[in-house]
Amino acid sequence: MGLKFLEKGEQIPHIEETLRIYKKAKIGLSQNIYKRGKRPALLVVDLQNAFTSPDSILGTKGVSGEVAGVINGAIENTKIIIDAVRKTKFPIVYMTIVFREDGADSGTWGEKNPALVEICRRGSKWVEVDKRVVPQDRDYRIEKRVFSSFIGTPLHQILTFNRIDTCIVTGLSISGCVRQTTIDAVSYGYYAVVPEECVGDRSLGIYKTSLFDIMTKTADVAPLTEVLDWIDNLSRKEEKLLKSRP
């Protein structure tokens, strides 16, 4: 499939057996479904200092060099796709986790993850978007208080208003907020794709397993170059259509 996380020597344990079982059950056989879409939006999930900074216990502090490389690579590669989408008329939507100063709006998620509530308080530097991928005025910014970028936010309304049919989901972490955002995007009827190099996690095993789970259960996982080519082709078609209108 051309995906790095499935390469020999990098395989998820028991992946061959799982693929055999899935193939027999006809699970996850269809790929490149996202290319049926005509109007994508780029979702940048939780690329905030709390999860990207080497000074944060929820970021790259204390993780292995390989894991830090995946996370930093996700940020740099997301910057590439952000720059590509900014050349088009398609929207970019940034999500960040932000709680009240007293943490009273964190709910049961906060009880399960107290460090998350302690760090992601409104007004702190940890809720600010990483300076490598700072939003611009035309971009949308959404605060959320759960895993999903859809639940309790205006994201679905924004996408509907912009006539979006496909969500390109990037950011951190693949096992939590990215995965749930992808699941909910598909649940709302959008096509969805995760560019493999634009996501990361604090565990390599969880990172690879989550990509595999998304690829076989909900959406597509594709190489960044493939997604970039698709965006460019769609943009050219839209520009041509606009020029042809009287």
Buried (B, 14 or more C-beta within 10 A) or exposed (E): EEBEBBEEEEBBEEBEEBBEEBEEEEEBEEEEBBBEBEBBBBBBBBBBBBBBBEEBEBBBEEBEEEBBEBBBBBBEBBBBBBEBBBEBEBBBBBBBBBBEEEBEEBBEBBEEBEEBBBBBBEEBEBBBBBEEBEBEEEBBEBBBBBBBBBBBBEBBEBBEEBEBBBBBBBBBBBBBBBBBBBBBBBEBEBBBBBBBBBBBBBBBEBBBBBBBBBBBBBBBBBBBEBBBEBBEEBBEEBEEEEEEEE
